Amino acid sequence: MDEATASLDIENETLIQAALSRLIKDKTVLVIAHRMRTVSGADKVIVLSGGIIAEQGNPDELMKTGKIYPHMVKLQMMSQDWGI
């Protein structure tokens, strides 16, 4: 899901993500993503590490109880402000 928006600016990415959210409402969708923003609205997130399930739960639960998921969110938040 997030590869399709990887080269977009944040405003257009947000618009596309909102449109996709409307399209998938009330449907079961499997999303494979490396951007935490892409899965922030998911009912359930499964974090893989070394090919096995390391954590699972909804994003709020994982932010409180997870180790890998909150670390990835923190790193991605930090990188948003990077510049050259």
Phi and psi restraints in degrees (value plus and minus 20) as a CYANA .aco file:
   2 ASP   PHI    -102.9   -62.9
   2 ASP   PSI     -33.5     6.5
   3 GLU   PHI     -85.7   -45.7
   3 GLU   PSI     -54.0   -14.0
   4 ALA   PHI     -86.4   -46.4
   4 ALA   PSI     -42.6    -2.6
   5 THR   PHI    -132.5   -92.5
   5 THR   PSI     -12.4    27.6
   6 ALA   PHI     -80.0   -40.0
   6 ALA   PSI     -53.6   -13.6
   7 SER   PHI    -119.9   -79.9
   7 SER   PSI      -9.2    30.8
   8 LEU   PHI    -110.4   -70.4
   8 LEU   PSI     136.0   176.0
   9 ASP   PHI     -92.6   -52.6
   9 ASP   PSI     143.8   183.8
  10 ILE   PHI     -82.2   -42.2
  10 ILE   PSI     -54.3   -14.3
  11 GLU   PHI     -86.5   -46.5
  11 GLU   PSI     -67.3   -27.3
  12 ASN   PHI     -89.8   -49.8
  12 ASN   PSI     -55.6   -15.6
  13 GLU   PHI     -80.6   -40.6
  13 GLU   PSI     -62.7   -22.7
  14 THR   PHI     -81.6   -41.6
  14 THR   PSI     -63.0   -23.0
  15 LEU   PHI     -83.2   -43.2
  15 LEU   PSI     -62.8   -22.8
  16 ILE   PHI     -87.7   -47.7
  16 ILE   PSI     -63.0   -23.0
  17 GLN   PHI     -81.3   -41.3
  17 GLN   PSI     -59.4   -19.4
  18 ALA   PHI     -84.8   -44.8
  18 ALA   PSI     -62.1   -22.1
  19 ALA   PHI     -83.9   -43.9
  19 ALA   PSI     -63.1   -23.1
  20 LEU   PHI     -83.0   -43.0
  20 LEU   PSI     -59.1   -19.1
  21 SER   PHI     -80.8   -40.8
  21 SER   PSI     -59.2   -19.2
  22 ARG   PHI     -87.1   -47.1
  22 ARG   PSI     -59.3   -19.3
  23 LEU   PHI     -87.0   -47.0
  23 LEU   PSI     -54.5   -14.5
  24 ILE   PHI    -116.3   -76.3
  24 ILE   PSI     -17.7    22.3
  25 LYS   PHI     -75.2   -35.2
  25 LYS   PSI     114.4   154.4
  26 ASP   PHI      43.9    83.9
  26 ASP   PSI       6.1    46.1
  27 LYS   PHI    -146.2  -106.2
  27 LYS   PSI     134.7   174.7
  28 THR   PHI    -108.5   -68.5
  28 THR   PSI     103.5   143.5
  29 VAL   PHI    -153.2  -113.2
  29 VAL   PSI     112.4   152.4
  30 LEU   PHI    -117.9   -77.9
  30 LEU   PSI     100.2   140.2
  31 VAL   PHI    -135.4   -95.4
  31 VAL   PSI     106.2   146.2
  32 ILE   PHI    -129.4   -89.4
  32 ILE   PSI      99.8   139.8
  33 ALA   PHI    -169.3  -129.3
  33 ALA   PSI     135.6   175.6
  34 HIS   PHI    -133.1   -93.1
  34 HIS   PSI     -30.4     9.6
  35 ARG   PHI    -109.4   -69.4
  35 ARG   PSI     104.1   144.1
  36 MET   PHI     -84.3   -44.3
  36 MET   PSI     -51.0   -11.0
  37 ARG   PHI     -80.2   -40.2
  37 ARG   PSI     -54.0   -14.0
  38 THR   PHI     -84.4   -44.4
  38 THR   PSI     -53.3   -13.3
  39 VAL   PHI    -124.5   -84.5
  39 VAL   PSI     -13.3    26.7
  40 SER   PHI     -82.4   -42.4
  40 SER   PSI     -45.0    -5.0
  41 GLY   PHI    -120.5   -80.5
  41 GLY   PSI     -10.4    29.6
  42 ALA   PHI     -91.9   -51.9
  42 ALA   PSI     130.3   170.3
  43 ASP   PHI     -93.2   -53.2
  43 ASP   PSI     -54.7   -14.7
  44 LYS   PHI    -165.1  -125.1
  44 LYS   PSI     114.9   154.9
  45 VAL   PHI    -138.7   -98.7
  45 VAL   PSI     114.1   154.1
  46 ILE   PHI    -135.7   -95.7
  46 ILE   PSI      99.6   139.6
  47 VAL   PHI    -117.9   -77.9
  47 VAL   PSI     103.1   143.1
  48 LEU   PHI    -119.9   -79.9
  48 LEU   PSI     122.1   162.1
  49 SER   PHI    -164.8  -124.8
  49 SER   PSI     101.6   141.6
  50 GLY   PHI      43.6    83.6
  50 GLY   PSI       8.3    48.3
  51 GLY   PHI      61.0   101.0
  51 GLY   PSI     -14.6    25.4
  52 ILE   PHI    -145.1  -105.1
  52 ILE   PSI     139.5   179.5
  53 ILE   PHI     -92.7   -52.7
  53 ILE   PSI      98.5   138.5
  54 ALA   PHI    -118.0   -78.0
  54 ALA   PSI     -54.1   -14.1
  55 GLU   PHI    -170.8  -130.8
  55 GLU   PSI     133.0   173.0
  56 GLN   PHI    -176.4  -136.4
  56 GLN   PSI     128.5   168.5
  57 GLY   PHI     135.5   175.5
  57 GLY   PSI    -194.5  -154.5
  58 ASN   PHI    -103.0   -63.0
  58 ASN   PSI     143.9   183.9
  59 PRO   PHI     -74.9   -34.9
  59 PRO   PSI     -59.6   -19.6
  60 ASP   PHI     -85.0   -45.0
  60 ASP   PSI     -63.3   -23.3
  61 GLU   PHI     -81.9   -41.9
  61 GLU   PSI     -64.5   -24.5
  62 LEU   PHI     -86.4   -46.4
  62 LEU   PSI     -52.5   -12.5
  63 MET   PHI     -85.3   -45.3
  63 MET   PSI     -50.1   -10.1
  64 LYS   PHI    -108.3   -68.3
  64 LYS   PSI     -58.7   -18.7
  65 THR   PHI    -132.9   -92.9
  65 THR   PSI     -36.2     3.8
  66 GLY   PHI    -101.0   -61.0
  66 GLY   PSI     148.4   188.4
  67 LYS   PHI    -135.8   -95.8
  67 LYS   PSI     -66.9   -26.9
  68 ILE   PHI     -95.5   -55.5
  68 ILE   PSI     -70.4   -30.4
  69 TYR   PHI     -76.8   -36.8
  69 TYR   PSI     -73.0   -33.0
  70 PRO   PHI     -83.0   -43.0
  70 PRO   PSI     -51.6   -11.6
  71 HIS   PHI     -84.9   -44.9
  71 HIS   PSI     -63.1   -23.1
  72 MET   PHI     -85.7   -45.7
  72 MET   PSI     -60.6   -20.6
  73 VAL   PHI     -81.1   -41.1
  73 VAL   PSI     -65.9   -25.9
  74 LYS   PHI     -80.8   -40.8
  74 LYS   PSI     -65.8   -25.8
  75 LEU   PHI     -82.1   -42.1
  75 LEU   PSI     -61.7   -21.7
  76 GLN   PHI     -89.8   -49.8
  76 GLN   PSI     -54.2   -14.2
  77 MET   PHI     -85.3   -45.3
  77 MET   PSI     -60.1   -20.1
  78 MET   PHI     -84.1   -44.1
  78 MET   PSI     -60.5   -20.5
  79 SER   PHI     -92.4   -52.4
  79 SER   PSI     -36.7     3.3
  80 GLN   PHI     -81.9   -41.9
  80 GLN   PSI     -48.1    -8.1
  81 ASP   PHI    -114.7   -74.7
  81 ASP   PSI     -18.4    21.6
  82 TRP   PHI     -88.6   -48.6
  82 TRP   PSI     128.9   168.9
  83 GLY   PHI    -173.9  -133.9
  83 GLY   PSI     149.1   189.1
